[in-house]
Amino acid sequence: MLTGFTPTRQPASGRLFALQRGFTLLELMVVLVIIGVILSFATLSTGGNSRAEQLHREASRLIALIDMASEQAILRSEQLAIRFGDTDYQFMLLGAGKWVALEDDGPLRARKLPKGIELRLELEDNPPPGLQAEDAEAPQVFLLSSGEMTPFTLTF
């Protein structure tokens, strides 16, 4: 009799697969294909920022900002204005007889439009006397503390 010797059991030939752990290459490939298909459908269902949605989002943002700036002008008794460029716009404040761009990181900061979106401004009336500056960086639309606003049409 042998002491200290414990025999190890060898698996039967039919039980060899029961002891193996892991996945076959085919199983991994099937899972990767299923994940790819799900991600494709998810990307297509979100729309991927269509041009019409992007234009609508930018127009809605500008409307909300103009409303907020108009309310701020009334509440603070300030004269605010907007200068529109071809691809950007910024809010301005009248201080000491001069229009100054709002330079903070707040909601009324200068904004650049996404690539491919341009603005075309059409003014219906001339600005109120005494508010228009003479340089090219002058604002075109005025939001007065009285609640009045320069009539304009903006096309995206």
C-alpha positions as a Markdown table, in Angstrom:
| # | Residue | x | y | z |
|---|---|---|---|---|
| 1 | Met | 0.0 | 0.0 | 0.0 |
| 2 | Leu | 1.3 | 3.5 | -0.9 |
| 3 | Thr | 1.0 | 6.2 | 1.6 |
| 4 | Gly | 0.5 | 9.9 | 0.7 |
| 5 | Phe | -0.6 | 9.0 | -2.8 |
| 6 | Thr | -4.1 | 10.1 | -3.9 |
| 7 | Pro | -5.2 | 9.0 | -7.3 |
| 8 | Thr | -6.6 | 11.7 | -9.7 |
| 9 | Arg | -9.6 | 10.9 | -11.7 |
| 10 | Gln | -9.4 | 11.3 | -15.4 |
| 11 | Pro | -12.6 | 12.4 | -17.1 |
| 12 | Ala | -14.3 | 9.9 | -19.4 |
| 13 | Ser | -14.0 | 10.7 | -23.0 |
| 14 | Gly | -17.7 | 11.8 | -23.2 |
| 15 | Arg | -17.2 | 14.3 | -20.4 |
| 16 | Leu | -14.3 | 16.2 | -21.9 |
| 17 | Phe | -16.5 | 19.0 | -23.2 |
| 18 | Ala | -18.2 | 19.5 | -19.8 |
| 19 | Leu | -14.9 | 20.5 | -18.3 |
| 20 | Gln | -13.9 | 23.1 | -21.0 |
| 21 | Arg | -14.8 | 26.7 | -20.3 |
| 22 | Gly | -14.9 | 29.5 | -22.9 |
| 23 | Phe | -16.5 | 30.4 | -26.2 |
| 24 | Thr | -15.8 | 29.2 | -29.7 |
| 25 | Leu | -14.8 | 31.7 | -32.4 |
| 26 | Leu | -18.2 | 31.2 | -34.1 |
| 27 | Glu | -20.1 | 32.1 | -30.9 |
| 28 | Leu | -18.0 | 35.3 | -30.5 |
| 29 | Met | -18.6 | 36.3 | -34.1 |
| 30 | Val | -22.3 | 35.8 | -33.8 |
| 31 | Val | -22.4 | 38.0 | -30.7 |
| 32 | Leu | -20.4 | 40.8 | -32.4 |
| 33 | Val | -22.7 | 40.7 | -35.4 |
| 34 | Ile | -25.8 | 41.0 | -33.1 |
| 35 | Ile | -24.2 | 44.0 | -31.2 |
| 36 | Gly | -23.3 | 45.7 | -34.6 |
| 37 | Val | -26.9 | 45.3 | -35.8 |
| 38 | Ile | -28.3 | 46.7 | -32.6 |
| 39 | Leu | -26.0 | 49.7 | -32.7 |
| 40 | Ser | -26.9 | 50.4 | -36.3 |
| 41 | Phe | -30.6 | 50.5 | -35.6 |
| 42 | Ala | -30.0 | 52.7 | -32.5 |
| 43 | Thr | -28.0 | 55.2 | -34.7 |
| 44 | Leu | -30.6 | 55.2 | -37.4 |
| 45 | Ser | -33.5 | 55.6 | -35.0 |
| 46 | Thr | -32.0 | 58.8 | -33.5 |
| 47 | Gly | -31.9 | 60.4 | -36.8 |
| 48 | Gly | -28.3 | 61.5 | -36.6 |
| 49 | Asn | -29.0 | 65.2 | -36.5 |
| 50 | Ser | -30.9 | 65.8 | -39.7 |
| 51 | Arg | -30.5 | 69.3 | -41.2 |
| 52 | Ala | -34.1 | 70.2 | -40.6 |
| 53 | Glu | -33.8 | 69.3 | -36.9 |
| 54 | Gln | -30.6 | 71.2 | -36.6 |
| 55 | Leu | -32.2 | 74.4 | -38.1 |
| 56 | His | -35.2 | 74.0 | -35.9 |
| 57 | Arg | -33.1 | 73.6 | -32.8 |
| 58 | Glu | -31.0 | 76.7 | -33.6 |
| 59 | Ala | -34.1 | 78.8 | -34.3 |
| 60 | Ser | -35.7 | 77.7 | -31.1 |
| 61 | Arg | -32.6 | 78.5 | -29.1 |
| 62 | Leu | -32.4 | 82.0 | -30.6 |
| 63 | Ile | -36.1 | 82.7 | -29.9 |
| 64 | Ala | -35.6 | 81.7 | -26.3 |
| 65 | Leu | -32.5 | 83.8 | -26.0 |
| 66 | Ile | -34.2 | 86.8 | -27.5 |
| 67 | Asp | -37.2 | 86.4 | -25.1 |
| 68 | Met | -34.8 | 86.1 | -22.1 |
| 69 | Ala | -32.7 | 89.1 | -23.2 |
| 70 | Ser | -35.9 | 91.2 | -23.7 |
| 71 | Glu | -37.1 | 90.3 | -20.2 |
| 72 | Gln | -33.6 | 91.1 | -18.8 |
| 73 | Ala | -33.7 | 94.5 | -20.5 |
| 74 | Ile | -37.0 | 95.3 | -18.9 |
| 75 | Leu | -36.1 | 94.0 | -15.4 |
| 76 | Arg | -32.8 | 95.8 | -15.2 |
| 77 | Ser | -33.7 | 98.9 | -17.2 |
| 78 | Glu | -30.9 | 98.2 | -19.7 |
| 79 | Gln | -30.7 | 98.8 | -23.4 |
| 80 | Leu | -29.7 | 95.5 | -25.0 |
| 81 | Ala | -29.1 | 94.7 | -28.7 |
| 82 | Ile | -28.1 | 91.9 | -31.0 |
| 83 | Arg | -25.5 | 92.0 | -33.7 |
| 84 | Phe | -26.0 | 89.3 | -36.4 |
| 85 | Gly | -23.2 | 88.1 | -38.6 |
| 86 | Asp | -23.5 | 85.6 | -41.4 |
| 87 | Thr | -22.7 | 82.6 | -39.2 |
| 88 | Asp | -22.9 | 84.0 | -35.7 |
| 89 | Tyr | -24.7 | 86.4 | -33.3 |
| 90 | Gln | -23.9 | 88.2 | -30.1 |
| 91 | Phe | -25.8 | 90.2 | -27.5 |
| 92 | Met | -24.6 | 93.7 | -26.7 |
| 93 | Leu | -25.2 | 96.1 | -23.8 |
| 94 | Leu | -25.3 | 99.9 | -24.1 |
| 95 | Gly | -22.9 | 101.3 | -21.5 |
| 96 | Ala | -21.6 | 104.9 | -21.4 |
| 97 | Gly | -23.0 | 105.6 | -24.8 |
| 98 | Lys | -21.2 | 102.7 | -26.5 |
| 99 | Trp | -22.3 | 99.2 | -27.4 |
| 100 | Val | -20.2 | 96.6 | -25.7 |
| 101 | Ala | -20.5 | 92.8 | -26.4 |
| 102 | Leu | -21.5 | 90.7 | -23.4 |
| 103 | Glu | -18.4 | 88.6 | -22.8 |
| 104 | Asp | -19.5 | 86.3 | -20.0 |
| 105 | Asp | -20.1 | 82.6 | -20.2 |
| 106 | Gly | -23.8 | 83.0 | -19.4 |
| 107 | Pro | -26.7 | 82.3 | -21.7 |
| 108 | Leu | -26.3 | 85.6 | -23.6 |
| 109 | Arg | -22.8 | 84.8 | -24.7 |
| 110 | Ala | -21.7 | 85.1 | -28.3 |
| 111 | Arg | -22.7 | 82.1 | -30.4 |
| 112 | Lys | -21.4 | 80.6 | -33.6 |
| 113 | Leu | -23.8 | 78.6 | -35.7 |
| 114 | Pro | -23.0 | 75.0 | -36.8 |
| 115 | Lys | -21.2 | 74.5 | -40.1 |
| 116 | Gly | -23.5 | 75.0 | -43.1 |
| 117 | Ile | -26.0 | 77.2 | -41.3 |
| 118 | Glu | -26.1 | 80.9 | -42.3 |
| 119 | Leu | -28.2 | 83.8 | -41.3 |
| 120 | Arg | -29.9 | 86.5 | -43.4 |
| 121 | Leu | -31.3 | 89.5 | -41.5 |
| 122 | Glu | -34.0 | 91.8 | -42.9 |
| 123 | Leu | -34.8 | 94.9 | -40.9 |
| 124 | Glu | -38.3 | 96.4 | -41.3 |
| 125 | Asp | -37.5 | 99.8 | -39.7 |
| 126 | Asn | -34.5 | 101.9 | -38.9 |
| 127 | Pro | -33.3 | 101.7 | -35.3 |
| 128 | Pro | -34.4 | 104.3 | -32.8 |
| 129 | Pro | -32.5 | 107.6 | -33.1 |
| 130 | Gly | -29.4 | 107.9 | -30.9 |
| 131 | Leu | -28.9 | 104.1 | -30.4 |
| 132 | Gln | -27.3 | 103.1 | -33.7 |
| 133 | Ala | -23.5 | 103.1 | -33.7 |
| 134 | Glu | -21.6 | 104.0 | -36.8 |
| 135 | Asp | -19.1 | 101.1 | -37.1 |
| 136 | Ala | -19.6 | 97.7 | -38.8 |
| 137 | Glu | -19.7 | 95.9 | -35.5 |
| 138 | Ala | -22.8 | 97.8 | -34.5 |
| 139 | Pro | -25.9 | 95.8 | -33.4 |
| 140 | Gln | -28.9 | 95.7 | -35.8 |
| 141 | Val | -31.7 | 94.6 | -33.5 |
| 142 | Phe | -32.5 | 96.6 | -30.3 |
| 143 | Leu | -34.2 | 95.3 | -27.2 |
| 144 | Leu | -35.2 | 98.3 | -25.2 |
| 145 | Ser | -36.0 | 98.6 | -21.5 |
| 146 | Ser | -39.5 | 99.8 | -22.4 |
| 147 | Gly | -40.2 | 96.3 | -23.9 |
| 148 | Glu | -39.9 | 97.5 | -27.5 |
| 149 | Met | -37.9 | 95.5 | -30.1 |
| 150 | Thr | -36.7 | 96.4 | -33.5 |
| 151 | Pro | -39.0 | 94.6 | -36.0 |
| 152 | Phe | -36.9 | 92.1 | -38.1 |
| 153 | Thr | -37.0 | 88.9 | -40.1 |
| 154 | Leu | -34.3 | 86.4 | -39.7 |
| 155 | Thr | -33.8 | 83.5 | -42.2 |
| 156 | Phe | -31.7 | 80.5 | -41.4 |
